[in-house]
Amino acid sequence: MVFSTAEYKRRISEAVSYLKRLGGDYIVVTPSPNMIYFTGVREETFERLMALFINVDGEALLLAPQLVKLDDYLRDFLDIVVWSDSTGPGPYLDKIVRDLRIFGRRGFFEDSMRLGDLEFLREKLSPEKIFLLSKITRDLRYRKSVEELTKIFDAVRKTEKILMDLYNILVPGVSERFVEMQITNLIASEDLEPSFKPIIAFGENTANPHHRPTNRLLRLGDLVLVDVGVRVEEGYVSDLTRLYMIGTPSRDLKNIFETYKNCYEETLRSIKANVRASEIDIVSRSCLTDNGLGRYIVHRTGHGIGVEVHEPPYLSINSDDVLERRVVFTVEPGIYIQGSFGIRVESNITISDDDLVIEIDKLSREIIIY
């Protein structure tokens, strides 16, 4: 079991409370981070329909294709109906609609649902009105439980180990793609999955925030940027970025990094419980701009993490999000000087119930020089 039965029951119960408050009658969840959140199920079904139904009375049922492996723990908090390719999901869905009393009612549907699934479900459920499920799950997933925090902390620790293992991999002559492959192997060797495709950038490529690894070879004097995260068994993720240097940094890089580091620390000091996320972004931008680096900023200061690698809160100038206790988010201001280098360091942060700002990762944020 990935979490306790009580934890999944709590999540479903809270979803039902929101459903009642918003005047809805049922929820439909298809494979997505929300499916992971409510059930722990991470199976890919491709074109076959798999859907979790939760009605306003708290009854939960998972309709799944026969080829999906479902663990026994699921039956402790929901009913399961399995359909085969020979029959298709239609006859089973008709009965589910009757049993859960959701025909012609108001439903909250998974935002990322495939259009084909949506059309099929609309035909079978004839909803009076459809709302986006994120109107419920955004708040549900925003503040993490103790169990969720434990999994995120675990993901961060395992990512730090991978970043430290890079010391033996980053040697002159290796390519960005080779390093990416080695990181992927390190992640797999720990029985983990990457939370996103790693970003590996050498030299001038560090000035591209979302650079895709190439055959560019590592040379003495190159700055190296590595942005990597893992997903642990329970579906929760990490997202860390560190800088490495092969040789001695130039005077220009040293000076700019020192300024960046000071602004980073000022940004961290501005984080407090119940502060608007936009204020953190403003602090970071203002400091970098006041020091002549504002024109090199191309993205927000951070984003939330959980079962998704990008989720609320968003630390951007236009964000309405508030940094509540037990939210988890990144701090990753970046400056990118095209044709030269880019600087981005990323840490994962949370705020405790007693208002302490916790830097989850402990690995140095200095440029790692060797």
N, C-alpha and C positions, 0 to 999 in steps of 0.2 A: 504494500500500500504506500502511495506517495505521501499522503497526509492522513490524519486520523479521520474516521467517519464523522466525528463531531465537528471537525473543521469544515468538511464539505457541506454538512447539514447547516452549519452556521451561514455559510455563503449563500446557499439556496434560500434560507429563511430571510436573510437580509434583502435578497433580490425580490422576494415576494412582498416584503414591506414596502420597498420602492414601487413595485408594480401597483399595489393598492393606492399608494399616495398619488401616483400619476394617472390613475383611472384606467389602467390596462387590465387585460384579462389573462394574458399568457405571454410567455417568452419562447422564442425559437433561436437556438444556438447551433450553428454549423461549425465544422472544423476551423479553429481559429484560436488565438490566445484566450478568448473567453471560454472556449470548450476546455482548455487546459485549466483555467481558473475554477470552473464549476465541477470538473470531473477528474482532472489529471490525465485525460485521454489525449494523446498526441499523434494518433494514427492518421496517415494520409489515405484518403479513400478515392482520390482522383474524381472520376465522373459519377461515382456512386453516392447516393444520398445518405448522409448520416446527420441526425438532428436530435438535439436535446430539447424536450418540451417541458416547461414548468408552468403550471396554471396558478391562478390567483388563490387557490386553496392549498398550495404548497405541494401538490402532487408532481413528481418529476419522473420522466420516462425518456429513455434513450432508444431511438430507432437506429439500428446499425446494420450494414451489410454483413453477410455471413463471413466474408474473408477477413474481417477485422478481428484481431485478438483482443478480447476484453477480459480484464482481470476480475477475479471473484469479489474483490472489495467493493466494486461498484454496486453490487446487489444489496449492500447494507444501507444505501441511502437513495436508490432509485430503481425503477423497474426497467427491464431491458426487453426489447422486441427485436428479433433478428430476421432480416429478410434475405432471400436467396435470389440469384440471377434468374432462376427459372420462373419466379413469380413477380419479381420487382417489388418496390416498396408500396405501390398503390393500395392494394387490399389491406395491408397492415395499417397504413396511414388513415384510411377511412375509419377503421375501428378506433384508433387512437383519438381521432377528432371527436368521435362520439363519447368515448370513455372519459376524456378530459373536459368535455363540454366547451369546446373552443371554436365551434363552427360559427362563422359570421360575427366574431367578436373582435375586440381591439388587441392587436398583437405588437410586441416589440421584437423586431427581427434583427439578426446579426448583420452589422454594417457591411461586412466583407463577403456576404453570401454570394455565391455564383448566380448569375442571372437565370440560368436554367433551373436551378433549385428554387429560386424565388418564384418563377412563373409556375412551376409545378405545385408549390405550396399555396400560392394564391388560388389556384384552381381547386385544390382540395379543401382549403380552410375558408375560402371566401371571406377574408377579413373585412370587418367594417372600416377599419383604418389601420395603417401600418406606421409604426414609429421606429426610430433607430434604437437599437439595443444599447448603444453607447450612452444614451440618456440615463440609463441605470448603471451600467458597469463602470462608467468613468468614476463615479463616486465610490462604488463598491471597492474598486481596485486601487484607489488613490492612496489611502493610508494602509500600510502593511500591518498584518498581524505579527505576533512574535514568531510564529512558525514561518511566515514568509521571510521575515528579516533573517532568520537563521539560514535559510536556503540562499539568500542573496549574499550574505557574509561568506558562506561556503564557496559560492561561485567566484567571489572576489579573491579569496585566498588561493584558489586553484589557478586563477589567471595570473596572479603575482608570481607563482612558481614558474609558469611558462615564460613570463617576461624575464625572470632571472636565468632560466635555462638558455636564453638567447646569447648569453655571454660567450658560449662555446660555439655558436653558429655564425655569428657576425664576424667574418674574417674577410680580408680583401680577396676579391675574385669570385665570391658567390653572387648570384643574381637575386633580384627581388622575388622572382618566382620560386627559386630554390628555397629561400627563407620562408615564403608562404607555405610551401609544401612541408617543410620541417615543422612549422607551427601546427599545421593541420595534423601531422603525425603525432606530435606531442599531446595535442588535445585528445586524439583517438586513443592513445596509449593510457590515458587516465580514465577511459570509459566515459568521455564527455562528448558534447557536440559544440561546434562553434556557434555563438549567438548571432554572428554575421560573418561575412567573408572578410578575413583580416586585411587591414591596410598596411602595406609594407612600402616605404618610400625611401629612396637614397638621394642624397644631394639635392639638386634642383627640383626633383620630383616631390620633395616635402612641401613645396609651395602649392601643391594641388590637394585640397582638403580630403577628397575622396578618391585619391589616386588608386588605380588598379595596378597590381604588380606586373612588371615587364621583365625583359631579359637584361635590363640595365645592371651592370656589374658594380659591386661595391669597391670603392677606391679609398686609399689612404686620404684622410682629410674630409671625408663625407660625413654629413649629419644624417642620421637614420631616424625615421619616425615609424613607430609600430603601434597600431591601434587594434586591439584584440579583445575578445570576450568569449566566455563559455556559457553554455546552458547546462545546468545540472539536471539530474533525473527528474526532479519534480517540476521542471519547466522554467525555473527562474534563472535570470541572466546577470552577467557582469559586463562592463564596458570600460576598459582602461587604455590610456595612451601614455607611452614614455618615449623619450629621446635618447639616442646613443650617439657616440662620436668615436670614429676610428681615427686616432691621431689627436693633434692639438687644434682646438677651435680658433678661428680667426678672431682678431680684436673686435671686428664688427659684430660677429655672432655673440661673443662674450658680453659685449655692452648691451646689445638688444635683449639677450636672454636675461640679464640682470634686471633690466627694466620690466620685462614680462613677468619675471618671478615676483618682483615687488608688487605689481598690479594683481597677480594671482593671489598673493597673501592678503592684500587689501580686499579683494573680492570675497575670500573666505571669511574674513572678519565681519563682513556685512551680513552674513547669513544668520538669521534668528527665526525662531518660531513665529508664525503668522505674519511674516514679511511678504510683500508681493514679490513674485518671481521676477517681475519686470525691474524692480529696484536693484536686484543683484546684477542683472544685465547692464543697467545704467552705470552702476559703480565700475564694472569692468571696462566698459566702453570709454567712460570718462577718464579713467586713469590712463589707459593706453593712448587715448587721443591727446590728453594733456602732455604726454611724453613723446608726441610726434609720430605715434604708430597707428593712429585711427584710420588712416587711408588703407591700411592692410587688413582690416577686419572684414570678413565676408560672411560670418554666421553668428548665430546666437551663442550665449554663454553655456548653455547646458540643456538637459532634458531628463525626464524621469526614466527609471528602469523598473522592471518587475517581471511579468511573463512576456513582455515585449521589450526590445532594446531601445525603442523610442516610444514613450508614452508620457502623459502628464505627470508632473508639471513641466512646462516649457519655460526655460529661463531666457525669454526674449523680451524685447522692448515693448511689444504689443500684447504680451501675455496678461490675462486676468487671473492666472493661477496664484494661489497663496501657498507658501511653504509651511504646511501644517506638520504637526508631530507625526513621526513614523512614515513620512514620504521618503522616497529614495530617489536621488537624482545625481546627475553628473555635473561637474564644473570643468569646462574645457574651452576657455577662451583661446582663440587662435589668431595668429598674424601670418600673412602669406605674402612674401616678397617675390614676385614672379621672376624667374630666371636665376634666382639666388637660393633662397631657402624658406621654409615655413617652420613656425614654432607652435606646437600644441601639446599641452600636458593635460591629462584627464584623470580626475579622481572621482570616486563614488562616495556620496555624502548622505547621511540621514540625520534627523533631529529626534532626540530621545523624548520620552514622556516628561522628563524633568528639564527639558529645554537645552540639553547639551548638544552641540553640533559635533557629530561623530564623523571623522574621516575614516571610512571603512578600510581602505587600502593603506598599507604602511610602507610600501616601497618608495624610496627616495624619488622626489620630483625633480632633482637636479639632472642635468645632462650626464648620462653614464659614459664616462670617458675611459677608453682603454686602447 
